[in-house]
Amino acid sequence: RGGGGGTTSTSGAVSATTTATNDDDMDDILRHPFIVRSLHVLRYKPSYHAHTLELIADSRRAVVTRRFLLALTSGYDGLPPIEMGAHDAVQYVGDMLALVFRIESEEADLAGALVNLPTDAEGGDDEEDGGGDEEKDDDTTEDKDGIDVVDAAAAAAAAAADDDDIDKPMSSTAVLSHATSGISRPLKSRIVQVISSLARHPDENDPTSDSGGGGGVGATSHHEIGGHGPDGTLTAHDLDEEAGTARNHLAQLFEICGLLLYYRSAFHKTVARLVRGSGGMASASDQDDASLIKCIQECVEEASTAYGASLRVYAATLPNLASLSNESEAVLVQGTVGRICEVRMASPGFFGAGDAAPAEDEIATLSLEFLIDTTVDAVMSNCDRLDDAVALRNAVVTAKKAGLDVAVASKWDKAISAQERTLADSLIEGETR
């Protein structure tokens, strides 16, 4: 049996390698100048041209989906399987997004070459086809028979666009969107699964659940395995660990939001390049219709909502966390604000997002103003020591260095100063009685 299992495993690996090799060969074939020129000439027959592009888009969808799933489970292009790093939520999401961006860029280049008409400055395809046998002017795109392929194809495309009875060929952005649509669902399901695991309170984890289902990515807690004391009771170390786990999950959610914002901007720029090179066949509105951009946008909304809800829950449970640990509420807030500000400063998604700026509700949830207003406001009523006031002031200063609005920082500085004066007066009155 062992030998048979080894044979099956080896056969599967060989089959996966053969499939990947065939996919790479097809990539090279579709990029060949002869194929590219053939598709441009096929614009003379709009119906055939439209049908051919649909077949290519369907084929690319199958290749891209297979390549993505292979990279997740078996590894691709010499890299280890991405799901081997599923225990690290941020790395797991980052690796998936990096892979998808690489695939998106490659497919965008292919779609642009196959669909978008070459410009005069790019009329060098004949250099590989015809070699140096015939001298050609740099400003022409004529083939060997003297036919200006670009002008004729453009005229045919324009005529087809004016005729409602002729099938409209897919634009380059439509080909790209269809080719990558197969990975949108598995990508979104995995990212949402990670977000849900990080946003879930440790008490909500079911100890009897099957860990093989992947529902606990990044969300393992001592509640699932018991404490370290006798009979699984919780020790002081376990209680301190709970506060640290809640802080780490908040920081990880915030970091994932930054990754999603960064790659959403990158996907927008990739599609925008296709739109600019389409010669009017694709519109700027196609950027928002791209399947991957829709997927990333939905993930951004999911992640920002989960982060906002988790931060509110964290602020509401601060008294409980402080009573269980050896730290005050203000010190916990200072540590949490410092950690999130550190993540924000290191993430390119929160700075220079370019054309794909976050929506208003995302800005409200992911902003430093929301962080300070939610956490500091929850602690101010229980700030009964000067050390707590100093910790809150340090938290505001840290957020200000990370980009907190000056008006918001000034508001909380005044509130903390007033609280310090009240505490100082109370202390002086108690000492002079």
C-alpha positions in Angstrom: 0.0 0.0 0.0 2.8 2.3 0.8 4.4 1.8 -2.6 1.1 2.5 -4.3 0.6 5.7 -2.3 4.0 6.8 -3.3 3.3 6.1 -6.9 0.1 8.0 -6.8 1.8 11.0 -5.1 4.6 10.9 -7.7 2.1 10.7 -10.6 0.2 13.7 -9.1 3.4 15.7 -8.9 4.3 14.8 -12.5 0.8 15.7 -13.7 0.9 19.1 -12.0 4.4 19.8 -13.4 3.2 18.8 -16.9 0.1 21.0 -16.6 2.2 24.0 -15.5 4.6 23.4 -18.4 1.8 23.3 -20.9 0.3 26.5 -19.4 3.7 28.3 -19.8 4.0 27.1 -23.4 0.5 28.5 -24.1 1.6 31.8 -22.6 4.5 31.9 -25.0 2.3 30.9 -28.0 -0.2 33.6 -27.4 2.5 36.2 -27.1 4.1 35.2 -30.4 4.0 38.1 -33.0 2.2 35.9 -35.5 -0.7 35.2 -33.2 -0.9 38.9 -32.1 -0.9 40.1 -35.8 -3.5 37.4 -36.7 -5.9 38.7 -34.1 -5.4 42.2 -35.3 -6.1 41.2 -38.9 -9.1 39.2 -37.7 -10.9 42.5 -37.0 -11.9 42.4 -40.6 -14.4 39.7 -39.5 -15.9 41.1 -36.3 -18.0 38.0 -35.5 -15.0 35.7 -35.8 -12.9 38.2 -33.9 -15.4 38.5 -31.0 -15.8 34.7 -30.8 -12.0 34.1 -30.8 -11.5 36.6 -28.0 -14.2 34.9 -26.0 -12.5 31.5 -26.5 -9.1 33.0 -25.4 -10.7 34.6 -22.3 -12.3 31.3 -21.3 -9.0 29.5 -21.8 -7.1 32.0 -19.8 -9.7 31.8 -17.0 -9.1 28.1 -16.7 -5.3 28.5 -16.7 -5.3 31.4 -14.2 -7.6 29.6 -11.8 -5.6 26.4 -12.0 -2.4 28.3 -11.4 -3.7 30.1 -8.4 -5.1 26.9 -6.7 -1.8 25.1 -7.5 0.2 27.8 -5.8 -2.0 27.6 -2.8 -1.9 23.9 -2.3 1.2 22.5 -4.1 3.4 25.4 -4.8 4.2 27.0 -8.1 7.3 28.3 -9.9 9.6 26.8 -7.3 7.8 28.4 -4.4 6.4 26.5 -1.4 2.6 26.2 -1.0 1.1 29.4 0.3 -1.2 27.6 2.7 1.9 26.4 4.6 2.0 29.9 6.1 -1.7 30.0 7.0 -0.8 30.1 10.7 0.5 33.7 10.2 -2.6 35.6 9.1 -0.8 38.7 7.7 1.8 36.7 5.8 -0.9 34.4 4.4 -3.0 37.3 3.1 0.1 39.1 1.8 1.4 36.1 -0.1 -2.0 35.5 -1.7 -2.3 39.2 -2.8 1.2 39.3 -4.1 0.6 36.2 -6.2 -2.7 37.5 -7.5 -1.1 40.9 -8.4 1.6 39.0 -10.3 -1.0 37.0 -12.2 -3.0 40.1 -12.9 0.0 42.0 -14.3 0.9 39.1 -16.6 -2.7 38.7 -17.9 -3.0 42.5 -18.4 0.1 42.5 -20.6 -1.2 39.5 -22.5 -4.7 41.1 -23.0 -3.2 44.4 -24.1 -1.0 42.7 -26.7 -3.9 40.6 -28.1 -6.7 43.2 -28.1 -5.2 46.7 -28.1 -4.0 48.0 -31.4 -0.3 48.7 -31.6 0.7 52.4 -31.9 3.2 53.6 -34.5 5.9 53.8 -31.9 5.3 50.1 -31.2 5.3 48.9 -34.8 8.2 46.6 -34.3 6.5 43.2 -34.5 7.7 42.7 -38.1 11.3 42.8 -36.9 11.0 39.3 -35.5 8.8 38.0 -38.3 10.4 39.4 -41.4 14.0 39.8 -40.1 16.1 42.2 -42.2 15.0 41.1 -45.7 12.7 44.0 -46.3 13.3 47.6 -45.3 10.3 49.2 -43.6 9.6 52.7 -42.6 9.4 53.1 -38.8 6.2 55.1 -39.1 4.2 52.3 -40.9 2.7 49.0 -39.8 2.2 47.5 -43.2 2.6 43.7 -43.6 4.4 41.9 -46.5 1.6 42.5 -48.9 1.6 46.3 -48.3 -1.6 46.3 -46.3 -1.7 48.7 -43.4 -2.9 46.2 -40.7 -3.5 48.8 -38.0 -5.5 51.2 -40.1 -7.6 48.5 -41.8 -8.3 46.8 -38.5 -9.2 50.0 -36.8 -11.6 50.9 -39.7 -13.1 47.4 -39.4 -13.5 47.8 -35.7 -15.1 51.2 -36.1 -17.5 49.9 -38.6 -18.4 47.0 -36.4 -19.0 49.4 -33.5 -21.5 51.3 -35.6 -23.4 48.2 -36.6 -25.7 46.9 -33.9 -26.2 43.5 -35.7 -22.5 42.6 -35.4 -21.1 41.1 -32.2 -19.0 43.5 -30.3 -15.5 42.1 -29.5 -14.4 42.1 -26.0 -12.2 45.0 -24.8 -8.8 44.3 -23.3 -10.2 45.1 -19.8 -13.1 42.7 -20.4 -10.7 40.0 -21.4 -8.6 40.6 -18.3 -11.6 40.7 -16.0 -12.9 37.4 -17.4 -9.5 35.7 -17.3 -9.1 36.6 -13.6 -12.7 36.1 -12.5 -12.0 32.5 -11.6 -9.7 33.4 -8.7 -12.0 36.1 -7.2 -14.2 33.6 -5.2 -11.4 31.5 -3.7 -9.3 34.6 -2.9 -12.2 36.3 -1.2 -13.3 33.3 0.8 -9.9 32.8 2.2 -9.4 36.5 3.1 -12.8 36.7 4.7 -12.1 33.5 6.6 -8.9 35.1 8.1 -10.7 38.3 8.9 -13.5 36.5 10.7 -11.0 34.4 12.7 -9.2 37.5 13.8 -12.4 39.4 14.6 -13.9 36.5 16.6 -13.7 36.8 20.4 -11.7 33.9 21.9 -14.8 32.8 23.9 -16.6 32.3 20.6 -14.2 29.6 19.4 -15.7 26.2 19.6 -13.3 23.7 21.3 -15.0 20.8 19.6 -14.7 22.3 16.1 -12.6 20.5 13.5 -9.3 22.5 13.2 -8.7 20.9 9.8 -11.5 23.1 8.4 -9.2 26.1 8.6 -11.7 28.2 10.6 -9.1 29.0 13.2 -6.5 30.7 11.0 -4.6 33.2 13.2 -7.2 32.8 16.0 -5.8 30.1 18.2 -6.5 31.0 21.9 -5.8 29.5 25.3 -9.6 29.1 25.6 -9.4 26.4 23.0 -6.8 24.3 24.9 -7.4 25.5 28.5 -5.1 27.3 30.8 -1.7 26.3 32.1 -2.7 25.8 35.7 -3.9 22.6 37.4 -6.9 21.0 35.6 -6.6 23.5 32.8 -7.4 26.6 35.0 -6.2 30.0 33.9 -3.0 31.4 35.4 -1.8 35.0 35.6 0.3 34.4 32.5 -2.8 33.3 30.6 -4.7 36.4 31.7 -1.9 38.7 30.5 -1.8 36.7 27.3 -5.5 37.4 26.6 -4.9 41.1 26.6 -1.9 40.7 24.4 -3.8 38.4 22.0 -6.7 41.0 21.7 -4.1 43.7 20.9 -2.3 41.5 18.3 -5.5 40.6 16.6 -6.4 44.3 16.3 -3.0 45.1 14.8 -3.2 42.2 12.4 -6.7 43.3 11.2 -5.4 46.8 10.7 -2.3 45.5 8.8 -4.5 43.4 6.5 -6.6 46.5 5.8 -3.4 48.3 4.7 -2.4 45.4 2.4 -5.8 45.4 0.8 -5.7 49.1 0.2 -2.3 48.9 -1.3 -3.1 46.1 -3.7 -6.4 47.7 -4.6 -4.5 50.8 -5.7 -2.1 48.6 -7.7 -4.9 46.7 -9.5 -6.5 50.1 -10.4 -3.3 51.2 -12.0 -2.9 48.0 -13.9 -6.4 48.3 -15.4 -5.9 52.0 -16.0 -2.9 51.2 -18.2 -5.1 48.9 -20.3 -7.7 51.6 -20.7 -5.2 54.1 -21.9 -3.9 51.7 -24.5 -7.3 50.5 -25.7 -7.7 53.4 -28.2 -11.2 54.2 -26.8 -12.5 50.6 -26.9 -12.4 50.5 -23.0 -13.7 53.3 -20.8 -12.5 54.5 -17.4 -15.6 53.0 -15.8 -14.3 49.5 -16.7 -11.8 49.8 -13.8 -14.6 49.5 -11.2 -16.1 46.6 -13.2 -12.9 44.5 -13.1 -13.6 41.3 -11.2 -10.5 41.4 -9.0 -11.0 45.0 -8.1 -14.6 44.2 -7.0 -13.3 41.3 -5.0 -10.6 43.4 -3.3 -13.1 46.3 -2.6 -15.5 43.8 -0.9 -12.6 42.5 1.2 -11.6 46.0 2.2 -15.1 46.7 3.3 -15.3 43.5 5.2 -11.9 44.0 6.9 -12.5 47.7 7.8 -15.9 46.8 9.3 -14.4 43.9 11.3 -11.6 46.1 12.5 -14.0 48.8 13.6 -16.3 46.4 15.4 -13.3 44.7 17.1 -11.9 48.0 18.3 -15.2 48.9 19.8 -15.4 45.5 21.6 -11.9 45.9 22.8 -12.7 49.4 24.2 -15.8 48.0 25.9 -13.8 45.1 27.5 -10.9 47.2 28.7 -12.1 47.2 32.4 -12.3 43.4 32.3 -8.9 43.0 30.6 -7.4 45.5 33.1 -8.8 43.6 36.1 -7.5 40.3 34.8 -4.0 41.6 33.9 -1.5 43.5 35.9 -1.9 46.7 33.8 -4.3 49.6 34.0 -6.7 50.5 31.2 -4.7 53.5 30.2 -1.5 51.4 29.9 -3.4 48.9 27.7 -4.6 51.7 25.5 -1.1 53.1 25.2 0.2 49.8 24.1 -2.6 49.2 21.6 -2.3 52.7 20.0 1.4 52.3 19.8 1.2 49.0 18.0 -1.4 50.2 15.5 0.5 53.4 14.8 3.6 51.3 14.2 1.7 49.2 11.7 0.3 52.2 10.0 3.7 53.9 9.5 5.1 50.7 8.0 2.2 50.0 5.6 2.2 51.7 2.2 -1.6 51.2 2.0 -2.3 54.1 4.3 0.1 56.5 2.5 0.1 57.4 -1.2 -3.0 55.3 -2.1 -3.1 57.3 -5.3 -6.3 57.2 -7.4 -7.9 54.5 -5.4 -8.4 56.4 -2.1 -10.5 54.8 0.6 -14.2 55.5 0.7 -15.5 57.8 3.4 -16.8 55.0 5.6 -13.4 53.3 5.4 -11.5 56.5 6.3 -13.8 56.9 9.3 -13.1 53.4 10.5 -9.4 53.1 9.7 -8.4 56.6 10.7 -6.4 57.5 13.7 -9.2 59.8 14.8 -11.5 56.8 15.2 -8.8 54.9 17.1 -8.1 57.6 19.6 -11.8 58.7 20.0 -12.8 55.0 20.7 -10.1 54.0 23.0 -9.2 57.1 25.0 -12.8 58.1 25.5 -13.5 54.7 27.0 -10.8 55.2 29.5 -11.2 58.8 30.5 -14.0 58.1 33.0 -11.8 55.6 34.8 -8.6 57.6 34.8 -8.0 58.0 38.5 -4.2 58.2 38.6 -1.7 60.6 37.3 0.2 57.7 35.8 -2.9 56.8 33.7 -3.1 60.4 32.5 0.5 60.3 31.4 -0.1 57.0 29.6 -3.1 58.5 27.7 -1.1 61.6 26.8 1.7 59.4 25.4 -0.9 57.5 23.4 -2.2 60.8 21.8 1.4 61.9 21.1 2.2 58.6 19.4 -0.9 58.9 17.2 -0.1 62.5 16.4 3.4 61.5 15.1 1.7 58.9 13.0 -0.6 61.5 11.4 -3.4 62.2 13.8 -5.3 65.4 13.0 -4.0 68.3 15.0 -7.4 69.4 16.0 -8.3 66.0 17.4 -4.9 65.8 19.2 -5.5 69.3 20.7 -9.0 68.3 21.9 -7.7 65.2 23.8 -4.7 67.1 25.1 -7.0 69.6 26.7 -9.2 66.9 28.1 -6.2 65.0 29.6 -4.8 68.2 31.0 -8.1 69.0 32.7 -8.2 65.4 34.1 -4.6 65.9 35.4 -5.5 69.1 37.2 -8.5 67.4 38.8 -6.4 64.5 39.9 -3.6 66.8 41.2 -6.2 68.9 43.2 -7.7 65.8 44.7 -4.2 64.5 45.6 -3.3 67.8 47.2 -6.5 68.0 49.1 -6.1 64.5 50.4 -2.5 65.1 51.6 -3.3 68.5 53.4 -6.2 67.2 55.5 
